[in-house]
């Protein structure tokens, strides 16, 4: 197992603990991960390794930053995913991001189902789409808005675990789209 894989596993495990406990991921955990990813990338592959680490950072940080700007995810999650991308590089970091999003979506659906809100949300979504297709259709009323929070750091941790396991075993990760 590469040192960068170990560092990524340690990073996301500690971050998930903080996210569950306080719904915050400390900067003292995320910012050093960016630098460590770059350093380990350089140590493993020279400038090519450092560039790979920077690409891994960019492809994991930017999409979540856009979600953060839209108010749908916390800043700590963005910085954590950037750290994972820097440590794993490209394409593994992108696979970890996609895996984390899939895991997070699965957990969100389970939570909504448990709360009895999944069916009304799906009905509203379908009705809204249907009203765009057929202008005479009036969409159902939107479900009551809830401001819930989900510790997405846990989904990032699980997505990272799945990606590292897939690398170590040579098997396909849930999001093994890029290598």
N, C-alpha and C positions, 0 to 999 in steps of 0.2 A: 504494500500500500504506500503510495506516494505521500510525502510529508504534507503536500497541499490538500490531499484528501482527508488526512487526519485533522488538519487545521480546520477544514470546512465542517467536519462532523462535530468537533469541539465547539466551534463558533455557533452553529445552529442549535446545538443542545443547550448551551448556556442561554442563548437568546430566547429559546422557547420557554425555558424556566422563568425568565424575567417577564416575558409576555403573558404567560398564564397568571403569574403572581400579581403583576402590577399594571398590565396592559401598556407597558413601555419597554423599549429595547434601548439600553444605554449607548450613548455615543462613544463612551470609553471602550465599548465592545466592537462597534462597527467600524469606526474610522481606522483603528490599527489593522483591521482585517484587510482594508483596501491596500495599505502599504505592504502588509505581509504577503498578500497575493502577488503584488508586483515584484517584490523581492524574491519570492519563491519561483515565480515565472522566470525571472532573469537567471536565477541559480540553476534552474533545470534546463533552460534552452537559450541562454544569452539574450540578445536583443529580440530574437524571434519569440522567445518565451515571454518576455516582458510585453511585447505587442499583443501576443495571444491573451495575456492577462488583462490588458487594457480593453481589448475587444470584448472579452468575457464580462468585464465590468460594465461596459457601455450597453451591451445588448440585454443585460439584466436590470440595470439601473433605470434607463430611459423609459421603458414601458410602465414600470411601476411609478416613476416620477410623474408621468402623465396622469395616472390614476390618482395619485396624491393631489395633483393640482385640481382634479375634479372632485375631490373630497371623499373618495371612496376607499382610501387606504391611508394608513398612518406613515409618517416620515421615517420612523424606526424600521418599518418593514422594507421601505425603499432602500435605506442604507444597508440593512442586513442582506438583501438580495444582491446589492452591488458588491458586498464583501464576498458572498458565495461565488458570484461571477468572476471576481478577480482571482479567487483561490482556484477555482476549477477551470478557468479559461473558457475559450470557445472551442467546440460547441457544447461541452458538458455543462457550462453555466446556463446556457439557453435551455438545454434539456431539463435542468433543475428548476428553472423558472416555469416552464410549461407544466412540469409535473406538479409544482406547488400550486399553480392556478387550478389544475384539475382536482387536486386533493382539497383545496379550499372550496371549490364549487360543490364538491361532493358533501363536505361538512356543512356548508351553507344550506344545501337542499335538505339534509337530515334535520338540521335545526329548525328550518321553516316547517318541515313536515311534523316534527314533534310539537311545535307551537300551533299547529293547525292553520298556518298561513300560506302554505305552499300552493294549495288548490286555488284559493282566491287570487293569488298573484299570477298563477298560470292562466286562469280565466281572464283576468284583466289584460294580460299580455296578448293572448289570442284574440280577444275582442278588439283591442286597439289595432292590431295588424289587420284584422278582418274589416274594420271600419275604413282603413286606408285603401283596401282593395275594392270594397263595395261602399261607395260614398253614402248610401242610404242607411247603412247599419250604424246604429248609435252604440258606442262602446259602453260597457258596464262601468259603474263608478269605481274609482281607484280604491284599493284597500287602504285602511288607515295607515298613516306613515309611522314607522317605528324607527327609533335611533338606537339600534343594537350595535354591539361591537363584538367582533370575533377575533381572537388572538391569531392573526394570520402568520405570526412567527412559527406557530406549530405546523401549519401547512408548508411553510418554507423548509422547516426541519425535515418533515416527512418526504417532501419532494427531493431534497438534497440526499437523504438516506437512500431513497430509491435509485437515484442517479449514480451515486457512488457504488452501491451494491451492483448495479448493472455494469459499471465499468470493471469492477473487480471480478465478476463472474463471466464477463464477456457476453452477457445476455442483453436483450433489448429493454430499455427503461420504458415506463409508460409513455414517455414523450421522446423516444429516441428517433427524432426526426432528422437530426443533423450529425450523423457520425456514429 
